[in-house]
């Protein structure tokens, strides 16, 4: 987590905001630092309790370690003045808190949490503080240089953590049913990312404070410490919201999915196919031939396997064509293809029909019948086109099944 409390407003002196605006009785710097310690400790314990005993939520321990380490770093900076090596170690630990946020985000996304490049911000925070002392020794001018370098290196690690919340991870697309859908990006995640990036103006203010100071005081050094009281809560609450929002999204998605095949159910199909409804869009009514006979001869378990195979094969083809695919119930399926496929709609329907002939040899032989219709100029919904597709499907059945009729 970003740290602003290490910035000393003036050696040996505490700054109060009321010194500048008497109508506000704001706590002094030590009190603000204590508030950050208590707040971060509380959030660290909450994260630990949330992840306790839940294997799927172990990412919470990354965020718990980040918050608790942040509190320890804040306490450690009380003893850092006059000890450059201790301060460099604390700055490195501060970068670790930011990288733990990143590792938690990656674990939440289901990718390996740690990467080699995470060492670089930690090494930068340590090296930029120690190196000037090795070169020129301890003197007032070097202390100003190290303060600037420290602030810049911390800002870089905070930026990395913020962008990790907002940037799409590689491989973030996953298969859901018969189509690829993007993994849910929660508002809490975006909130946490923006909170991390909102620390950056505070660092810019702190850098300005090194160049413009009031003798005995430094109001600019106090502003980042005040912002920490707000952003620390926003950051952690955003992270806490991520698991709840993802669970809510999964429940919502499950309500629109057919539990057997994983494709859209009737409600899900109507919701997602609405965006494709325009003149020229192609509607396909698909039915599994002799499904009752398959169930009677081979059992319902085999019948379920056949339904899943149909959904996977036909649904995969529909998704590759940019369409939507769903199960209306029983052995009845429906698909809609975008209007951009209108000029070769029958070829697309035949492609879907042929794909279902590639099923596993371990299953009983099964075929499908398909009826095709297109949305007309005066239609703004699928209902009439679906009725025409059903009539075409009936013609396929009457004509001997295993056919596609337009």
C-alpha positions as CSV (number, residue, x, y, z in Angstrom):
1,X,0.0,0.0,0.0
2,X,1.2,3.5,-0.7
3,X,2.7,5.2,2.3
4,X,2.5,9.0,3.0
5,X,3.1,8.9,6.7
6,X,6.9,8.5,6.5
7,X,7.2,12.1,5.1
8,X,8.6,14.2,7.9
9,X,7.1,17.7,7.8
10,X,10.0,19.1,9.8
11,X,12.7,17.5,11.8
12,X,11.6,17.1,15.4
13,X,8.3,19.1,15.0
14,X,4.7,18.0,14.5
15,X,2.4,19.8,12.1
16,X,-1.3,20.6,12.8
17,X,-3.7,21.6,10.2
18,X,-5.3,24.1,12.7
19,X,-2.0,26.0,12.5
20,X,-3.1,27.1,9.0
21,X,-6.9,26.9,9.2
22,X,-7.9,27.5,12.9
23,X,-11.6,26.5,12.4
24,X,-10.5,22.9,11.8
25,X,-9.2,21.0,14.8
26,X,-7.4,18.3,12.8
27,X,-5.1,15.8,14.6
28,X,-1.4,16.2,14.3
29,X,0.9,14.0,12.1
30,X,1.5,11.4,14.8
31,X,-2.3,11.0,15.4
32,X,-2.9,10.7,11.6
33,X,-0.2,8.0,11.4
34,X,-1.8,6.1,14.3
35,X,-5.2,6.3,12.6
36,X,-3.6,4.7,9.5
37,X,-2.0,2.0,11.6
38,X,-5.3,1.1,13.3
39,X,-7.3,1.2,10.1
40,X,-4.8,-0.9,8.2
41,X,-4.6,-3.4,11.1
42,X,-8.4,-3.7,11.2
43,X,-8.6,-4.4,7.4
44,X,-5.8,-6.9,7.6
45,X,-7.6,-8.9,10.3
46,X,-10.8,-8.7,8.3
47,X,-9.1,-10.1,5.2
48,X,-7.6,-12.9,7.2
49,X,-10.9,-13.9,8.7
50,X,-12.6,-13.8,5.3
51,X,-10.0,-16.1,3.8
52,X,-9.7,-18.4,6.9
53,X,-10.8,-21.9,6.0
54,X,-11.8,-21.1,2.5
55,X,-9.4,-22.6,-0.1
56,X,-10.9,-20.7,-3.0
57,X,-10.4,-17.3,-1.2
58,X,-6.7,-17.6,-0.3
59,X,-6.1,-14.4,-2.2
60,X,-7.4,-12.7,0.9
61,X,-4.2,-13.6,2.7
62,X,-2.2,-11.6,0.2
63,X,-4.3,-8.5,1.0
64,X,-4.2,-9.3,4.7
65,X,-0.4,-9.5,4.7
66,X,-0.3,-6.3,2.7
67,X,-2.4,-4.4,5.2
68,X,-0.7,-5.8,8.3
69,X,2.8,-5.2,6.9
70,X,1.7,-1.6,6.0
71,X,0.8,-1.0,9.6
72,X,4.1,-2.4,10.8
73,X,6.0,-0.2,8.3
74,X,4.2,2.9,9.6
75,X,5.3,2.0,13.1
76,X,8.8,1.3,12.0
77,X,9.2,4.7,10.5
78,X,8.9,6.2,14.0
79,X,12.3,4.7,14.6
80,X,13.8,5.3,11.1
81,X,15.2,8.9,11.4
82,X,19.0,8.8,11.6
83,X,19.1,5.2,10.5
84,X,19.4,5.1,6.6
85,X,19.7,1.3,6.4
86,X,16.6,0.8,8.5
87,X,14.7,3.3,6.4
88,X,15.8,1.6,3.2
89,X,14.5,-1.7,4.6
90,X,11.2,-0.1,5.5
91,X,10.9,1.4,2.0
92,X,11.5,-2.0,0.5
93,X,8.8,-3.5,2.8
94,X,6.5,-0.7,1.6
95,X,7.0,-1.8,-2.0
96,X,6.3,-5.4,-0.9
97,X,2.8,-4.2,0.5
98,X,2.0,-2.9,-3.0
99,X,3.2,-6.1,-4.7
100,X,1.1,-8.1,-2.3
101,X,-1.9,-6.3,-3.6
102,X,-0.9,-7.2,-7.1
103,X,-0.3,-10.9,-6.2
104,X,-3.7,-11.0,-4.5
105,X,-5.3,-9.5,-7.6
106,X,-3.6,-12.2,-9.8
107,X,-4.6,-15.0,-7.4
108,X,-8.2,-13.6,-7.6
109,X,-8.0,-13.8,-11.4
110,X,-6.8,-17.5,-11.2
111,X,-3.3,-16.9,-12.6
112,X,0.0,-17.5,-10.8
113,X,0.2,-14.7,-8.1
114,X,4.0,-14.0,-8.2
115,X,6.2,-12.9,-11.1
116,X,9.9,-12.1,-11.3
117,X,9.3,-8.4,-12.1
118,X,7.7,-7.9,-8.7
119,X,11.1,-7.8,-7.2
120,X,12.1,-4.7,-9.2
121,X,10.0,-2.1,-7.4
122,X,11.2,-3.6,-4.0
123,X,14.8,-3.4,-5.1
124,X,14.3,0.1,-6.5
125,X,12.9,1.4,-3.2
126,X,15.8,0.0,-1.3
127,X,18.5,1.0,-3.8
128,X,17.4,4.5,-4.4
129,X,17.6,5.3,-0.7
130,X,20.9,3.6,0.1
131,X,22.9,4.4,-3.0
132,X,23.2,8.2,-2.4
133,X,24.6,7.5,1.1
134,X,27.2,5.1,-0.3
135,X,28.2,7.7,-2.9
136,X,28.3,10.9,-0.9
137,X,27.8,10.0,2.8
138,X,25.3,11.6,5.2
139,X,24.7,15.3,4.7
140,X,21.6,17.6,4.4
141,X,21.8,17.8,0.6
142,X,21.9,14.0,0.2
143,X,18.8,13.7,2.5
144,X,16.8,15.9,0.1
145,X,17.9,13.8,-2.9
146,X,17.0,10.6,-1.1
147,X,13.5,12.0,-0.2
148,X,12.9,12.8,-3.8
149,X,14.1,9.3,-4.9
150,X,12.1,7.6,-2.2
151,X,8.9,9.3,-3.2
152,X,9.4,8.5,-6.9
153,X,10.2,4.9,-6.3
154,X,7.1,4.5,-4.0
155,X,5.0,6.2,-6.6
156,X,6.1,3.7,-9.3
157,X,5.2,0.7,-7.1
158,X,1.8,2.3,-6.3
159,X,1.2,2.9,-10.0
160,X,2.0,-0.8,-10.8
161,X,-0.5,-1.9,-8.1
162,X,-3.2,0.5,-9.4
163,X,-2.8,-0.6,-13.0
164,X,-2.9,-4.3,-11.9
165,X,-6.4,-3.6,-10.6
166,X,-7.5,-1.9,-13.8
167,X,-5.6,-3.8,-16.5
168,X,-7.0,-6.9,-18.2
169,X,-4.9,-10.0,-17.4
170,X,-3.7,-12.3,-20.2
171,X,-6.0,-15.3,-20.6
172,X,-8.8,-13.5,-18.8
173,X,-11.4,-14.9,-21.3
174,X,-12.8,-18.3,-20.2
175,X,-15.2,-20.8,-21.7
176,X,-18.8,-20.7,-20.3
177,X,-21.1,-23.2,-21.9
178,X,-20.6,-23.1,-25.6
179,X,-19.2,-19.6,-25.9
180,X,-16.3,-17.5,-24.7
181,X,-17.3,-14.7,-22.3
182,X,-15.2,-12.1,-20.5
183,X,-14.5,-12.6,-16.8
184,X,-16.4,-10.2,-14.7
185,X,-14.7,-7.0,-13.7
186,X,-16.2,-5.7,-10.5
187,X,-16.8,-2.1,-9.5
188,X,-14.9,-2.9,-6.3
189,X,-11.8,-3.8,-8.4
190,X,-12.0,-0.6,-10.4
191,X,-12.5,1.4,-7.2
192,X,-9.4,-0.2,-5.6
193,X,-7.4,0.6,-8.7
194,X,-8.5,4.2,-8.8
195,X,-7.7,4.6,-5.1
196,X,-4.2,3.4,-5.7
197,X,-3.7,5.8,-8.5
198,X,-5.2,8.7,-6.5
199,X,-2.2,8.5,-4.2
200,X,-0.1,9.8,-7.0
201,X,-1.2,13.5,-6.7
202,X,-0.2,13.2,-3.0
203,X,3.3,12.2,-4.0
204,X,3.4,15.1,-6.4
205,X,2.4,17.4,-3.6
206,X,5.1,15.9,-1.3
207,X,7.7,16.5,-4.0
208,X,6.6,20.1,-4.2
209,X,7.0,20.4,-0.4
210,X,10.7,19.6,-0.7
211,X,11.1,22.7,-2.8
212,X,8.7,25.0,-1.1
213,X,8.5,24.9,2.7
214,X,7.4,27.3,5.5
215,X,10.1,27.5,8.2
216,X,9.1,25.2,11.0
217,X,6.1,23.8,9.1
218,X,5.3,22.0,5.9
219,X,1.6,22.0,5.0
220,X,2.2,20.2,1.8
221,X,3.7,17.2,3.7
222,X,0.5,17.0,5.7
223,X,-1.9,16.8,2.7
224,X,-0.8,13.3,1.6
225,X,-1.2,12.0,5.2
226,X,-4.8,13.3,5.3
227,X,-5.5,11.7,1.9
228,X,-4.3,8.4,3.3
229,X,-7.2,8.4,5.8
230,X,-9.6,8.5,2.9
231,X,-7.8,6.4,0.2
232,X,-6.8,3.6,2.6
233,X,-10.5,2.9,3.4
234,X,-11.5,3.2,-0.3
235,X,-8.8,0.8,-1.4
236,X,-9.5,-1.9,1.2
237,X,-13.3,-1.7,0.8
238,X,-12.9,-2.0,-2.9
239,X,-10.8,-5.2,-2.5
240,X,-13.4,-6.5,0.0
241,X,-16.2,-5.9,-2.5
242,X,-14.6,-8.0,-5.2
243,X,-15.4,-11.5,-3.9
244,X,-19.0,-10.5,-3.1
245,X,-19.6,-9.0,-6.5
246,X,-18.1,-12.0,-8.3
247,X,-20.3,-14.3,-6.3
248,X,-23.4,-12.2,-7.2
249,X,-22.4,-12.2,-10.9
250,X,-22.0,-16.0,-10.8
251,X,-25.5,-16.4,-9.3
252,X,-26.9,-14.1,-11.9
253,X,-25.1,-15.9,-14.7
254,X,-26.3,-19.3,-13.4
255,X,-29.9,-18.1,-13.4
256,X,-29.5,-17.6,-17.2
257,X,-27.8,-20.8,-18.0
258,X,-29.2,-24.3,-18.6
259,X,-27.8,-26.4,-15.8
260,X,-27.4,-29.5,-18.0
261,X,-25.7,-28.1,-21.1
262,X,-24.3,-24.8,-19.9
263,X,-25.8,-22.8,-22.8
264,X,-28.3,-20.0,-22.3
265,X,-31.7,-21.0,-21.0
266,X,-34.8,-19.3,-22.5
267,X,-34.4,-16.2,-20.3
268,X,-30.7,-15.9,-21.0
269,X,-31.1,-16.4,-24.7
270,X,-33.9,-13.7,-24.9
271,X,-31.7,-11.3,-23.0
272,X,-28.5,-11.8,-24.9
273,X,-30.0,-12.3,-28.4
274,X,-31.8,-9.0,-28.2
275,X,-28.8,-7.1,-29.4
276,X,-28.7,-9.2,-32.6
277,X,-32.3,-8.5,-33.6
278,X,-32.3,-6.5,-36.8
279,X,-33.5,-7.1,-40.3
280,X,-31.5,-9.9,-41.9
281,X,-30.7,-11.7,-38.6
282,X,-31.1,-15.5,-39.0
283,X,-33.1,-17.5,-36.5
284,X,-32.5,-21.3,-36.3
285,X,-34.9,-23.7,-34.6
286,X,-33.0,-26.9,-33.8
287,X,-34.4,-30.2,-32.6
288,X,-32.7,-33.5,-31.7
289,X,-34.2,-36.3,-33.9
290,X,-35.8,-39.3,-32.1
291,X,-34.7,-38.1,-28.7
292,X,-37.4,-40.2,-26.9
293,X,-36.1,-43.3,-28.6
294,X,-32.6,-42.5,-27.4
295,X,-33.8,-42.2,-23.9
296,X,-35.9,-45.4,-24.0
297,X,-33.1,-47.5,-25.7
298,X,-30.0,-46.2,-23.9
299,X,-31.2,-44.5,-20.7
300,X,-31.6,-40.9,-19.7
301,X,-27.9,-40.6,-18.7
302,X,-27.0,-41.3,-22.3
303,X,-29.7,-38.9,-23.5
304,X,-28.2,-36.2,-21.3
305,X,-24.8,-36.8,-22.9
306,X,-26.3,-36.5,-26.3
307,X,-27.8,-33.1,-25.4
308,X,-24.5,-31.9,-24.0
309,X,-22.7,-33.0,-27.2
310,X,-25.3,-31.2,-29.3
311,X,-25.0,-28.0,-27.3
312,X,-21.2,-28.1,-27.5
313,X,-21.0,-28.8,-31.2
314,X,-23.8,-26.6,-32.4
315,X,-23.2,-23.9,-29.8
316,X,-19.5,-23.8,-30.7
317,X,-20.3,-23.2,-34.3
318,X,-22.8,-20.5,-33.5
319,X,-20.4,-18.7,-31.3
320,X,-17.7,-18.8,-34.0
321,X,-20.2,-17.1,-36.3
322,X,-20.9,-14.3,-33.8
323,X,-24.3,-15.6,-32.8
324,X,-26.1,-16.7,-29.6
325,X,-27.3,-20.2,-28.8
326,X,-29.7,-21.5,-26.2
327,X,-31.9,-24.4,-25.0
328,X,-35.6,-23.7,-24.9
329,X,-36.3,-27.0,-23.1
330,X,-36.2,-30.7,-23.7
331,X,-34.5,-31.4,-27.0
332,X,-35.3,-28.0,-28.5
333,X,-32.6,-25.5,-29.1
334,X,-32.5,-22.1,-30.8
335,X,-29.8,-19.9,-32.3
336,X,-29.6,-16.4,-33.8
337,X,-26.9,-15.3,-36.2
338,X,-26.1,-11.6,-36.8
339,X,-27.5,-9.8,-39.9
340,X,-23.9,-9.6,-41.3
341,X,-24.4,-13.3,-42.1
342,X,-27.6,-12.7,-44.0
343,X,-26.2,-13.2,-47.5
344,X,-25.0,-16.7,-46.7
345,X,-27.4,-17.6,-43.9
346,X,-28.2,-21.1,-45.4
347,X,-24.5,-21.9,-45.7
348,X,-24.0,-21.0,-42.0
349,X,-27.0,-23.1,-41.0
350,X,-25.6,-26.0,-43.0
351,X,-22.2,-25.5,-41.3
352,X,-23.9,-25.9,-37.9
353,X,-25.9,-28.9,-39.1
354,X,-22.8,-30.6,-40.4
355,X,-20.9,-29.9,-37.2
356,X,-23.3,-32.1,-35.3
357,X,-22.3,-35.1,-37.4
358,X,-18.9,-35.1,-35.7
359,X,-20.0,-36.4,-32.4
360,X,-18.1,-39.1,-30.4
361,X,-18.2,-42.6,-31.8
362,X,-19.0,-43.9,-28.3
363,X,-22.5,-42.4,-28.4
364,X,-25.5,-43.8,-30.1
365,X,-26.1,-42.3,-33.6
366,X,-28.0,-39.1,-33.4
367,X,-29.0,-36.3,-35.9
368,X,-30.7,-32.9,-35.8
369,X,-33.3,-31.2,-37.8
370,X,-33.0,-27.4,-38.4
371,X,-35.5,-24.8,-39.5
372,X,-34.3,-21.4,-40.7
373,X,-36.0,-18.0,-40.9
374,X,-34.8,-14.4,-41.1
375,X,-36.0,-11.3,-39.3
376,X,-37.9,-9.1,-41.7
377,X,-37.7,-5.3,-42.2
378,X,-40.8,-4.6,-40.2
379,X,-39.9,-6.8,-37.2
380,X,-38.2,-5.7,-34.0
381,X,-38.2,-8.9,-32.1
382,X,-37.6,-12.6,-32.6
383,X,-41.1,-14.0,-31.9
384,X,-42.4,-14.0,-35.5
385,X,-39.1,-15.1,-37.0
386,X,-38.9,-18.0,-34.5
387,X,-42.4,-19.1,-35.4
388,X,-41.4,-19.3,-39.0
389,X,-38.3,-21.2,-38.1
390,X,-40.4,-23.6,-36.1
391,X,-42.6,-24.2,-39.2
392,X,-39.5,-24.8,-41.3
393,X,-38.3,-27.2,-38.6
394,X,-41.6,-29.1,-38.9
395,X,-41.0,-29.4,-42.7
396,X,-37.5,-30.9,-41.9
397,X,-39.2,-33.4,-39.6
398,X,-41.9,-34.3,-42.1
399,X,-39.3,-34.6,-44.9
400,X,-37.4,-37.4,-43.1
401,X,-35.4,-35.6,-40.4
402,X,-31.6,-34.9,-40.4
403,X,-32.3,-32.0,-42.7
404,X,-32.1,-28.2,-42.8
405,X,-35.1,-26.3,-44.3
406,X,-35.3,-22.6,-45.0
